[in-house]
Amino acid sequence: MKTTITALIFAALPTLALSGGTHDMALGSPAHHKATRTVEVVMKEDYNAELVFVYEPKELTFEAGETVRLHIINKGEEVHEFVMDTMEENAKHKAMMEKFPEMEHDDPNAVRLEPGEEAEIIWTFGKPGSYEFACLIPGHYEGGMHGPLTVN
């Protein structure tokens, strides 16, 4: 009986650990209240440019504690992502994407959009610092699809 109870506890630990988790990160967390402004982010290609993959705007700036609605639009012809995190975390995620390019995302700080699709992320920005937004689909980062995200 003692062995059965011990086995059940160990089997439940991963579920308990995941269910109690939050998505708080240095960059911030999903918003718990209404956004004070909307920022539109467009993802697309410019096949005439040296760096083909483009975000508009090229950089983003927010205030610590500010809640923003990011309206993300894929106006391109290819699938794109918008992932915001530290440069180090994006580099780790990028390496994982190189191994598993069709990896599905369920992260509140990221969206993956087919051409013509739109999505939103409502986010409360956290600690001041330098962060990054990027498309981590293989080849897109190298093609120019990344930019600085600053929290003041």
N, C-alpha and C positions, 0 to 999 in steps of 0.2 A: 504494500500500500504506500509506504514511504517513497519507494522508487517511482511509482506512478505519479504521485503528487509532485515530486521533484522534476520529472519529465514534463509534466504539464506546465509548471512554472517556467522552465527553460524554453519551452515551445511558445509561450505567450510573451516572453520578454521582447522580441523584435516588434511585435504588434503594439505593446505598451509603449515602447520607446518612440515609435513613429507616431502614435496617436497623440502623445503629449507634446510633440514638437510644434514649433512655430516657424514662421518664415522670416523672422527677424534676422537681419544681417547689417553690417556696418552701413551699407547703402540705405537701409531703411526697411520698410515692410509694406505689405498690402495695406491700403488705407482702411481706417476704421471710422472715418467721417468723410463728409463731402469735399470734393476737390474745389480749390479756390480759383483754378484756371485750367485751361486745356492747351496742350502743346501738340501740334500735328507733326508727325514724323513720317516722311515718305521714303519708301525703299524702291529703287529702280536700277536700271542699267543705262549706261551711256557708252555705246559701242564705238563712238568716235574718240573717246578719251583714253589716256594712257591707263588710268585705273578705271575699269569698266563698271564696278559695283559702287553705287552711290546712296548715301543717306542725305536727306534734306530735312532739317539743317545739319550742318557738318559737326556742330558741337552743341551741347546742352548744359545749361547752368540753372541750378535751383538753390533755394535756401534750406538750411537744416530745419526740419519740422514742417516744411511746406508740403501740402497735399496737392498733387497734380494728376489730371487725367491725361494720359498719353494716348492720343488717337493715332494709331499706326496703320498706314495704308501701303499695300504693295501695288504700286503702279507699274511694276516691271513685268517682264515676260517669263521670269524664272521664280522659283520658290526662294523666299528669303526669311531670315530670322531677325528678331530684335531681342538681344540679350543684354541686360545691364548688370554689371557686377564690378568687382575689382579686376585690375588687369591680370593679377595672378590667377584668380578663379576662372576668368575667361580663357586664359591660356590652358588650364587644366581641362576645361570643358571642350575647347577646340581640339586638344589631343584625343579626347574620347570620341569626338565627332569624326575624326579622321579614321578611327578604327570601326566606328558604327555610324555611317553617314545617314542612315534612315532612322536613327534613334528618335523616339517620341519624347516630347517634353511635357512635363506637368509642373512647371515652375512658375510661381506668380510674377517673377521678374523677367519673363521671356514669352515671346509668341513666335510661332512659325506660320507663315502665310503663303498660300498659293497666289498666283497672279490674280489681281482684282479683288482679293479679300482685304477686309479691314478688321481691326481688333482694338481693344483698349486695355490699358493697364492703369489702374488707379492706385497711386503710390504715395506714401508719406516718406519723404527723404530723411535720412538719419544723420550720421556723423559727418561733419565737414571733412572734405578730402577730395582726392582725385580718383575718379572711377572711369569706366569705359562702357560704351555701348557698341555692340558688334553683331555681325552675322557670322556664325561659326560653322556654316555649311562649308565643306571642303572647297578651297579656292576662293571663296568670297572675301574672307578677311584679307588675304594676300592681294586681292583685286581692289582693295580700297574701302571695303565695307566695315569701317569702324571709326569711332570718334571719341573725343574726350567728353566725360560727363563730370561736371564740377558741382560739389555741394559746398556752399559758403556758410 
